Amino acid sequence: MRDTEMPLAQMRRYADLHRAGPDRLAERLTLLEEHGRRVERRLAHLQTCWTVIRDEIGTRAEAAQPVH
């Protein structure tokens, strides 16, 4: 979960729930779903950032072209 940038406190909670056994599966699933929604929001934000950067690169590239 570290590679998904899950906060350490949540990773610990997830591990605790896992050790607690199958009776805590619903809570583990909820924790994962919440984390998934955070990742989705982050992806949407990064996509917006990438669009702005790509547009800016295009604008600057056009401005840098010599006029014939």
CYANA upper distance limits for C-alpha pairs under 8 A (distance plus 0.5 A):
  1 MET  CA      5 GLU  CA      7.32
  1 MET  CA      6 MET  CA      6.35
  1 MET  CA     11 MET  CA      7.25
  2 ARG  CA      6 MET  CA      6.18
  2 ARG  CA      7 PRO  CA      8.16
  2 ARG  CA      8 LEU  CA      8.25
  2 ARG  CA     11 MET  CA      8.09
  4 THR  CA     39 VAL  CA      8.39
  6 MET  CA     10 GLN  CA      7.05
  6 MET  CA     11 MET  CA      6.93
  6 MET  CA     35 HIS  CA      7.33
  7 PRO  CA     11 MET  CA      6.84
  8 LEU  CA     12 ARG  CA      6.68
  9 ALA  CA     13 ARG  CA      6.73
 10 GLN  CA     14 TYR  CA      6.50
 10 GLN  CA     31 LEU  CA      8.22
 11 MET  CA     15 ALA  CA      6.66
 12 ARG  CA     16 ASP  CA      6.61
 13 ARG  CA     17 LEU  CA      6.63
 14 TYR  CA     18 HIS  CA      6.61
 14 TYR  CA     28 ARG  CA      6.49
 14 TYR  CA     31 LEU  CA      7.70
 15 ALA  CA     19 ARG  CA      6.67
 16 ASP  CA     20 ALA  CA      6.69
 17 LEU  CA     21 GLY  CA      7.33
 17 LEU  CA     24 ARG  CA      6.23
 17 LEU  CA     25 LEU  CA      7.94
 17 LEU  CA     27 GLU  CA      7.80
 17 LEU  CA     28 ARG  CA      6.80
 18 HIS  CA     22 PRO  CA      7.94
 18 HIS  CA     24 ARG  CA      7.59
 18 HIS  CA     25 LEU  CA      7.94
 18 HIS  CA     28 ARG  CA      7.77
 20 ALA  CA     24 ARG  CA      6.91
 21 GLY  CA     25 LEU  CA      7.83
 24 ARG  CA     28 ARG  CA      6.92
 25 LEU  CA     29 LEU  CA      6.64
 26 ALA  CA     30 THR  CA      6.72
 27 GLU  CA     31 LEU  CA      6.69
 28 ARG  CA     32 LEU  CA      6.73
 29 LEU  CA     33 GLU  CA      6.59
 30 THR  CA     34 GLU  CA      6.66
 31 LEU  CA     35 HIS  CA      6.76
 32 LEU  CA     36 GLY  CA      6.51
 33 GLU  CA     37 ARG  CA      6.78
 34 GLU  CA     38 ARG  CA      6.96
 35 HIS  CA     39 VAL  CA      6.75
 36 GLY  CA     40 GLU  CA      6.65
 37 ARG  CA     41 ARG  CA      6.76
 38 ARG  CA     42 ARG  CA      6.73
 39 VAL  CA     43 LEU  CA      6.59
 40 GLU  CA     44 ALA  CA      6.72
 41 ARG  CA     45 HIS  CA      6.74
 42 ARG  CA     46 LEU  CA      6.62
 43 LEU  CA     47 GLN  CA      6.55
 44 ALA  CA     48 THR  CA      6.82
 45 HIS  CA     49 CYS  CA      6.80
 46 LEU  CA     50 TRP  CA      6.57
 47 GLN  CA     51 THR  CA      6.70
 48 THR  CA     52 VAL  CA      6.88
 49 CYS  CA     53 ILE  CA      6.73
 50 TRP  CA     54 ARG  CA      6.44
 51 THR  CA     55 ASP  CA      6.57
 52 VAL  CA     56 GLU  CA      6.62
 53 ILE  CA     57 ILE  CA      6.62
 54 ARG  CA     58 GLY  CA      6.74
 55 ASP  CA     59 THR  CA      6.69
 56 GLU  CA     60 ARG  CA      6.61
 57 ILE  CA     61 ALA  CA      6.43
 58 GLY  CA     62 GLU  CA      6.68
 59 THR  CA     63 ALA  CA      6.81
 60 ARG  CA     64 ALA  CA      6.63
 61 ALA  CA     65 GLN  CA      7.05
